[in-house]
Structure formats: C-alpha cells, structure tokens
Amino acid sequence: MADTREGKGNIFLKILIVVLSVALIYIIVTPWQKKLAADRLKLASRERMDQIRSGLLYYVSKTGSYVPTLQDLVNDLKNDPVAIAKQDSIFKLRNGKKVVFDSLLTSPVTKSPYIYILNDSSAVKKYLLKCPGGSGAIGSVTVDDSTNKATWE
C-alpha cells in the first residue's frame, strides 16, 4: 500500500522549525538592540558633558574662575538671562533644541551625578568632568594641557 501523504510532513517538525527560527532571530536581534541603546546613552552622555563644558567656559568668561560645583553652575545658568536667551550660541545647539539645565547634573547612562573635581590650587586652573558610566571624561586635574579636552575627541 502506498503512502498517500505526499509531502505533508510531520506537523511537530514544522512547529519545531518555526519555534527555533523565532528563537534564533531573538538571539541575534536582542544583543544588537541592547548595543544600540547603550550607544545612544553614551552619545547622550557625551553631548551632555559637552554642554557642561560649554557652560563652564561661559561661566569662566563671565567670572574669571571655575565654578566650585556643578550644582552652582546649574543654579547660575538658570538665573542668567543671557545664558537662557543665547543657549544656541553658548551650547552650540542645532535645530532649535534647548538645554534643560537640571539634566546637566546626572549621566543618562547610570542616572548618577557626574564626577566634577576642581583643582584651583595650581597656577593653571584645571578640572575633571567624568561620566560615572564610563562614557568618557573632559579635562584632567594632573595634566596641564588636557584642560577642556575630551577623551573621545
């Protein structure tokens, strides 16, 4: 007697192939999406650190010295009508973006405050601004020619 199935195959094998295909796609796509999300957070952190650097340079041009804490910088920027009115030129913003001054205190990577260390005891005033999430740093408290230089530039 001849088999009359003619290529219908086992339904269990078809289901197994579909399940394994979905699992394979998940295994490939999930790490890729996590990497893209981490890269976006790293770029956002670096952009925020650039904004802090611009705010520090604005503060230095206005007062002649570096601000003691980032909280003091944010408070000064929030209460400075020139900084509010000329955000696009001070912070080098594009597309009509605005800086949310309170967001300058924390890293989007870890939601922890940025590390800001000021060394004003030497002849050359230096500071270190560092992301707690490892997205980089700006400046150095030990190297004189690293003032305002970012590690990713």
FIKOLZA-1660 file (N, C-alpha, C; in steps of 0.1 Angstrom, whole numbers, plus 5000, padded with zeros to 4 digits):
% residues 153
   i   px   py   pz ch aa at
   1 5008 4988 5000  A  M  N
   1 5000 5000 5000  A  M CA
   1 5009 5012 5000  A  M  C
   2 5006 5022 4992  A  A  N
   2 5015 5034 4990  A  A CA
   2 5010 5044 5000  A  A  C
   3 5020 5052 5004  A  D  N
   3 5018 5063 5014  A  D CA
   3 5011 5075 5006  A  D  C
   4 5000 5080 5011  A  T  N
   4 4992 5090 5004  A  T CA
   4 4994 5104 5010  A  T  C
   5 5004 5106 5018  A  R  N
   5 5007 5119 5024  A  R CA
   5 5012 5129 5014  A  R  C
   6 5021 5125 5006  A  E  N
   6 5026 5133 4995  A  E CA
   6 5032 5147 5000  A  E  C
   7 5042 5146 5009  A  G  N
   7 5049 5158 5013  A  G CA
   7 5043 5167 5024  A  G  C
   8 5033 5162 5031  A  K  N
   8 5027 5169 5041  A  K CA
   8 5036 5171 5053  A  K  C
   9 5045 5161 5056  A  G  N
   9 5055 5162 5066  A  G CA
   9 5048 5161 5080  A  G  C
  10 5057 5160 5090  A  N  N
  10 5052 5159 5103  A  N CA
  10 5049 5173 5109  A  N  C
  11 5038 5175 5115  A  I  N
  11 5034 5188 5120  A  I CA
  11 5043 5192 5131  A  I  C
  12 5048 5182 5139  A  F  N
  12 5057 5185 5150  A  F CA
  12 5070 5191 5145  A  F  C
  13 5075 5186 5134  A  L  N
  13 5088 5192 5128  A  L CA
  13 5085 5206 5123  A  L  C
  14 5074 5208 5117  A  K  N
  14 5071 5222 5112  A  K CA
  14 5070 5232 5124  A  K  C
  15 5064 5228 5135  A  I  N
  15 5063 5237 5146  A  I CA
  15 5077 5239 5153  A  I  C
  16 5085 5228 5153  A  L  N
  16 5098 5229 5159  A  L CA
  16 5107 5239 5150  A  L  C
  17 5106 5238 5137  A  I  N
  17 5113 5247 5129  A  I CA
  17 5109 5262 5131  A  I  C
  18 5096 5264 5132  A  V  N
  18 5091 5278 5134  A  V CA
  18 5096 5283 5148  A  V  C
  19 5095 5275 5158  A  V  N
  19 5100 5279 5172  A  V CA
  19 5115 5282 5172  A  V  C
  20 5123 5273 5166  A  L  N
  20 5137 5275 5165  A  L CA
  20 5141 5287 5157  A  L  C
  21 5133 5290 5146  A  S  N
  21 5136 5302 5138  A  S CA
  21 5133 5315 5146  A  S  C
  22 5122 5315 5154  A  V  N
  22 5119 5327 5162  A  V CA
  22 5130 5328 5173  A  V  C
  23 5134 5317 5179  A  A  N
  23 5145 5318 5189  A  A CA
  23 5158 5323 5183  A  A  C
  24 5161 5319 5172  A  L  N
  24 5173 5323 5165  A  L CA
  24 5173 5338 5162  A  L  C
  25 5162 5343 5157  A  I  N
  25 5160 5357 5155  A  I CA
  25 5161 5365 5168  A  I  C
  26 5155 5360 5178  A  Y  N
  26 5156 5367 5191  A  Y CA
  26 5170 5368 5196  A  Y  C
  27 5177 5357 5195  A  I  N
  27 5191 5356 5200  A  I CA
  27 5200 5366 5192  A  I  C
  28 5197 5368 5179  A  I  N
  28 5205 5377 5171  A  I CA
  28 5201 5391 5173  A  I  C
  29 5189 5394 5174  A  V  N
  29 5184 5408 5174  A  V CA
  29 5185 5415 5188  A  V  C
  30 5183 5407 5199  A  T  N
  30 5183 5413 5212  A  T CA
  30 5196 5419 5216  A  T  C
  31 5208 5413 5215  A  P  N
  31 5220 5419 5218  A  P CA
  31 5223 5431 5209  A  P  C
  32 5219 5431 5197  A  W  N
  32 5221 5442 5188  A  W CA
  32 5213 5454 5192  A  W  C
  33 5201 5452 5197  A  Q  N
  33 5192 5463 5202  A  Q CA
  33 5198 5469 5215  A  Q  C
  34 5203 5460 5223  A  K  N
  34 5209 5465 5236  A  K CA
  34 5222 5473 5233  A  K  C
  35 5230 5469 5223  A  K  N
  35 5242 5476 5220  A  K CA
  35 5238 5490 5214  A  K  C
  36 5227 5490 5206  A  L  N
  36 5223 5503 5200  A  L CA
  36 5218 5513 5211  A  L  C
  37 5211 5507 5221  A  A  N
  37 5206 5515 5232  A  A CA
  37 5217 5520 5241  A  A  C
  38 5227 5512 5243  A  A  N
  38 5239 5516 5251  A  A CA
  38 5247 5527 5243  A  A  C
  39 5248 5526 5230  A  D  N
  39 5255 5536 5222  A  D CA
  39 5247 5549 5223  A  D  C
  40 5234 5549 5222  A  R  N
  40 5226 5561 5223  A  R CA
  40 5228 5568 5236  A  R  C
  41 5228 5560 5247  A  L  N
  41 5230 5566 5260  A  L CA
  41 5244 5572 5261  A  L  C
  42 5254 5565 5256  A  K  N
  42 5268 5570 5256  A  K CA
  42 5269 5583 5248  A  K  C
  43 5263 5584 5237  A  L  N
  43 5263 5597 5229  A  L CA
  43 5255 5608 5236  A  L  C
  44 5244 5604 5243  A  A  N
  44 5237 5614 5251  A  A CA
  44 5245 5619 5262  A  A  C
  45 5252 5610 5269  A  S  N
  45 5261 5614 5280  A  S CA
  45 5272 5624 5275  A  S  C
  46 5278 5620 5264  A  R  N
  46 5289 5629 5258  A  R CA
  46 5283 5642 5254  A  R  C
  47 5272 5643 5248  A  E  N
  47 5265 5655 5245  A  E CA
  47 5263 5664 5257  A  E  C
  48 5258 5658 5267  A  R  N
  48 5255 5665 5280  A  R CA
  48 5269 5670 5286  A  R  C
  49 5279 5662 5285  A  M  N
  49 5292 5666 5290  A  M CA
  49 5297 5678 5282  A  M  C
  50 5295 5678 5269  A  D  N
  50 5299 5689 5261  A  D CA
  50 5291 5702 5265  A  D  C
  51 5279 5700 5268  A  Q  N
  51 5271 5711 5273  A  Q CA
  51 5276 5717 5286  A  Q  C
  52 5280 5708 5295  A  I  N
  52 5286 5712 5308  A  I CA
  52 5299 5720 5305  A  I  C
  53 5307 5715 5296  A  R  N
  53 5320 5722 5293  A  R CA
  53 5317 5736 5287  A  R  C
  54 5307 5737 5278  A  S  N
  54 5303 5750 5273  A  S CA
  54 5298 5759 5284  A  S  C
  55 5290 5754 5293  A  G  N
  55 5286 5761 5305  A  G CA
  55 5297 5766 5313  A  G  C
  56 5307 5757 5316  A  L  N
  56 5319 5761 5324  A  L CA
  56 5327 5772 5317  A  L  C
  57 5328 5771 5304  A  L  N
  57 5336 5781 5296  A  L CA
  57 5328 5794 5297  A  L  C
  58 5315 5794 5296  A  Y  N
  58 5307 5806 5297  A  Y CA
  58 5309 5812 5311  A  Y  C
  59 5308 5804 5321  A  Y  N
  59 5310 5808 5335  A  Y CA
  59 5324 5814 5337  A  Y  C
  60 5334 5808 5331  A  V  N
  60 5348 5814 5333  A  V CA
  60 5349 5827 5326  A  V  C
  61 5343 5828 5314  A  S  N
  61 5344 5841 5307  A  S CA
  61 5336 5852 5314  A  S  C
  62 5326 5848 5322  A  K  N
  62 5318 5858 5329  A  K CA
  62 5325 5862 5342  A  K  C
  63 5330 5852 5349  A  T  N
  63 5335 5854 5363  A  T CA
  63 5350 5854 5364  A  T  C
  64 5357 5848 5355  A  G  N
  64 5372 5847 5356  A  G CA
  64 5377 5835 5364  A  G  C
  65 5368 5826 5369  A  S  N
  65 5372 5815 5376  A  S CA
  65 5362 5803 5374  A  S  C
  66 5367 5791 5377  A  Y  N
  66 5358 5779 5375  A  Y CA
  66 5348 5779 5387  A  Y  C
  67 5337 5773 5384  A  V  N
  67 5326 5771 5394  A  V CA
  67 5330 5760 5403  A  V  C
  68 5327 5761 5416  A  P  N
  68 5332 5751 5426  A  P CA
  68 5324 5737 5424  A  P  C
  69 5311 5738 5421  A  T  N
  69 5304 5726 5419  A  T CA
  69 5295 5727 5407  A  T  C
  70 5290 5715 5402  A  L  N
  70 5281 5715 5391  A  L CA
  70 5267 5721 5395  A  L  C
  71 5263 5719 5407  A  Q  N
  71 5251 5725 5412  A  Q CA
  71 5251 5740 5411  A  Q  C
  72 5263 5746 5415  A  D  N
  72 5264 5760 5414  A  D CA
  72 5264 5765 5400  A  D  C
  73 5270 5757 5391  A  L  N
  73 5269 5761 5376  A  L CA
  73 5255 5761 5371  A  L  C
  74 5247 5750 5375  A  V  N
  74 5233 5749 5370  A  V CA
  74 5225 5761 5376  A  V  C
  75 5227 5764 5389  A  N  N
  75 5220 5775 5395  A  N CA
  75 5223 5788 5388  A  N  C
  76 5236 5790 5385  A  D  N
  76 5240 5803 5378  A  D CA
  76 5233 5803 5364  A  D  C
  77 5234 5792 5357  A  L  N
  77 5228 5792 5343  A  L CA
  77 5213 5795 5343  A  L  C
  78 5206 5789 5353  A  K  N
  78 5192 5790 5353  A  K CA
  78 5188 5804 5357  A  K  C
  79 5196 5812 5364  A  N  N
  79 5193 5825 5368  A  N CA
  79 5200 5836 5359  A  N  C
  80 5206 5832 5349  A  D  N
  80 5213 5841 5340  A  D CA
  80 5205 5844 5327  A  D  C
  81 5199 5855 5326  A  P  N
  81 5191 5858 5314  A  P CA
  81 5198 5857 5301  A  P  C
  82 5211 5860 5301  A  V  N
  82 5219 5859 5288  A  V CA
  82 5221 5844 5284  A  V  C
  83 5224 5836 5294  A  A  N
  83 5225 5821 5292  A  A CA
  83 5212 5815 5287  A  A  C
  84 5201 5820 5292  A  I  N
  84 5188 5814 5288  A  I CA
  84 5185 5819 5274  A  I  C
  85 5187 5832 5271  A  A  N
  85 5184 5837 5258  A  A CA
  85 5193 5833 5247  A  A  C
  86 5206 5830 5250  A  K  N
  86 5216 5827 5239  A  K CA
  86 5220 5813 5241  A  K  C
  87 5212 5804 5244  A  Q  N
  87 5215 5790 5246  A  Q CA
  87 5221 5784 5233  A  Q  C
  88 5215 5787 5222  A  D  N
  88 5220 5781 5209  A  D CA
  88 5234 5784 5206  A  D  C
  89 5239 5797 5209  A  S  N
  89 5253 5800 5207  A  S CA
  89 5262 5796 5218  A  S  C
  90 5258 5796 5230  A  I  N
  90 5267 5792 5241  A  I CA
  90 5269 5777 5241  A  I  C
  91 5259 5770 5239  A  F  N
  91 5260 5755 5239  A  F CA
  91 5261 5748 5226  A  F  C
  92 5262 5756 5215  A  K  N
  92 5263 5751 5201  A  K CA
  92 5252 5741 5198  A  K  C
  93 5240 5746 5200  A  L  N
  93 5228 5737 5198  A  L CA
  93 5224 5738 5183  A  L  C
  94 5218 5727 5178  A  R  N
  94 5212 5727 5165  A  R CA
  94 5197 5725 5166  A  R  C
  95 5190 5728 5155  A  N  N
  95 5176 5725 5153  A  N CA
  95 5167 5731 5164  A  N  C
  96 5171 5742 5170  A  G  N
  96 5162 5748 5180  A  G CA
  96 5161 5741 5193  A  G  C
  97 5170 5732 5196  A  K  N
  97 5170 5725 5208  A  K CA
  97 5172 5735 5220  A  K  C
  98 5168 5731 5232  A  K  N
  98 5171 5738 5244  A  K CA
  98 5177 5729 5254  A  K  C
  99 5186 5735 5262  A  V  N
  99 5192 5728 5273  A  V CA
  99 5183 5728 5285  A  V  C
 100 5181 5716 5291  A  V  N
 100 5174 5715 5304  A  V CA
 100 5185 5715 5314  A  V  C
 101 5187 5727 5321  A  F  N
 101 5198 5729 5330  A  F CA
 101 5199 5718 5341  A  F  C
 102 5187 5715 5346  A  D  N
 102 5188 5705 5357  A  D CA
 102 5193 5691 5353  A  D  C
 103 5191 5688 5340  A  S  N
 103 5196 5675 5335  A  S CA
 103 5211 5674 5334  A  S  C
 104 5218 5686 5335  A  L  N
 104 5232 5686 5334  A  L CA
 104 5239 5680 5346  A  L  C
 105 5232 5677 5356  A  L  N
 105 5238 5672 5368  A  L CA
 105 5240 5656 5368  A  L  C
 106 5232 5649 5360  A  T  N
 106 5233 5635 5360  A  T CA
 106 5235 5629 5347  A  T  C
 107 5242 5617 5347  A  S  N
 107 5245 5610 5335  A  S CA
 107 5233 5602 5330  A  S  C
 108 5230 5602 5318  A  P  N
 108 5218 5594 5313  A  P CA
 108 5222 5579 5313  A  P  C
 109 5235 5575 5314  A  V  N
 109 5239 5561 5314  A  V CA
 109 5235 5555 5327  A  V  C
 110 5239 5561 5338  A  T  N
 110 5237 5555 5352  A  T CA
 110 5227 5562 5360  A  T  C
 111 5222 5574 5356  A  K  N
 111 5214 5582 5364  A  K CA
 111 5221 5587 5377  A  K  C
 112 5234 5586 5377  A  S  N
 112 5242 5591 5388  A  S CA
 112 5248 5605 5385  A  S  C
 113 5251 5613 5395  A  P  N
 113 5257 5626 5392  A  P CA
 113 5271 5624 5385  A  P  C
 114 5274 5634 5376  A  Y  N
 114 5287 5634 5370  A  Y CA
 114 5297 5637 5381  A  Y  C
 115 5310 5633 5379  A  I  N
 115 5320 5635 5388  A  I CA
 115 5328 5648 5384  A  I  C
 116 5328 5658 5392  A  Y  N
 116 5334 5670 5389  A  Y CA
 116 5344 5673 5400  A  Y  C
 117 5357 5674 5396  A  I  N
 117 5368 5677 5405  A  I CA
 117 5375 5690 5400  A  I  C
 118 5376 5700 5409  A  L  N
 118 5382 5712 5405  A  L CA
 118 5396 5713 5413  A  L  C
 119 5406 5716 5405  A  N  N
 119 5420 5719 5411  A  N CA
 119 5423 5733 5408  A  N  C
 120 5420 5742 5418  A  D  N
 120 5423 5756 5416  A  D CA
 120 5435 5760 5425  A  D  C
 121 5443 5750 5430  A  S  N
 121 5454 5754 5438  A  S CA
 121 5467 5756 5431  A  S  C
 122 5467 5752 5418  A  S  N
 122 5479 5753 5410  A  S CA
 122 5479 5766 5401  A  S  C
 123 5489 5769 5395  A  A  N
 123 5490 5781 5386  A  A CA
 123 5480 5780 5375  A  A  C
 124 5479 5768 5369  A  V  N
 124 5469 5765 5359  A  V CA
 124 5457 5759 5365  A  V  C
 125 5445 5766 5364  A  K  N
 125 5433 5760 5370  A  K CA
 125 5428 5749 5361  A  K  C
 126 5425 5737 5367  A  K  N
 126 5422 5725 5360  A  K CA
 126 5409 5719 5366  A  K  C
 127 5402 5712 5358  A  Y  N
 127 5391 5704 5363  A  Y CA
 127 5390 5691 5356  A  Y  C
 128 5383 5682 5362  A  L  N
 128 5380 5669 5356  A  L CA
 128 5365 5667 5357  A  L  C
 129 5359 5664 5346  A  L  N
 129 5345 5661 5345  A  L CA
 129 5344 5647 5339  A  L  C
 130 5339 5638 5347  A  K  N
 130 5339 5624 5343  A  K CA
 130 5325 5617 5344  A  K  C
 131 5322 5609 5335  A  C  N
 131 5309 5602 5335  A  C CA
 131 5311 5590 5344  A  C  C
 132 5302 5588 5353  A  P  N
 132 5302 5576 5362  A  P CA
 132 5299 5563 5354  A  P  C
 133 5294 5564 5342  A  G  N
 133 5290 5552 5334  A  G CA
 133 5301 5548 5324  A  G  C
 134 5312 5555 5325  A  G  N
 134 5323 5552 5316  A  G CA
 134 5322 5557 5302  A  G  C
 135 5315 5568 5300  A  S  N
 135 5313 5574 5286  A  S CA
 135 5324 5583 5283  A  S  C
 136 5334 5586 5292  A  G  N
 136 5345 5594 5289  A  G CA
 136 5347 5605 5300  A  G  C
 137 5356 5614 5297  A  A  N
 137 5359 5624 5306  A  A CA
 137 5364 5637 5298  A  A  C
 138 5363 5648 5305  A  I  N
 138 5368 5661 5299  A  I CA
 138 5377 5667 5310  A  I  C
 139 5389 5670 5305  A  G  N
 139 5399 5677 5314  A  G CA
 139 5407 5667 5322  A  G  C
 140 5415 5672 5330  A  S  N
 140 5424 5664 5339  A  S CA
 140 5428 5673 5350  A  S  C
 141 5429 5667 5362  A  V  N
 141 5435 5675 5373  A  V CA
 141 5450 5674 5375  A  V  C
 142 5456 5665 5367  A  T  N
 142 5470 5663 5368  A  T CA
 142 5478 5668 5356  A  T  C
 143 5472 5667 5344  A  V  N
 143 5479 5671 5331  A  V CA
 143 5475 5685 5327  A  V  C
 144 5485 5694 5326  A  D  N
 144 5482 5708 5323  A  D CA
 144 5475 5710 5309  A  D  C
 145 5480 5703 5299  A  D  N
 145 5475 5706 5286  A  D CA
 145 5462 5698 5282  A  D  C
 146 5455 5692 5292  A  S  N
 146 5443 5685 5290  A  S CA
 146 5431 5693 5294  A  S  C
 147 5432 5705 5298  A  T  N
 147 5421 5714 5302  A  T CA
 147 5411 5715 5290  A  T  C
 148 5399 5712 5292  A  N  N
 148 5388 5713 5283  A  N CA
 148 5389 5703 5271  A  N  C
 149 5397 5693 5272  A  K  N
 149 5399 5683 5262  A  K CA
 149 5391 5670 5266  A  K  C
 150 5383 5665 5257  A  A  N
 150 5375 5653 5259  A  A CA
 150 5383 5641 5255  A  A  C
 151 5381 5630 5262  A  T  N
 151 5388 5617 5258  A  T CA
 151 5383 5612 5245  A  T  C
 152 5371 5615 5240  A  W  N
 152 5366 5610 5228  A  W CA
 152 5369 5619 5216  A  W  C
 153 5376 5630 5218  A  E  N
 153 5379 5639 5207  A  E CA
 153 5393 5636 5201  A  E  C
% end
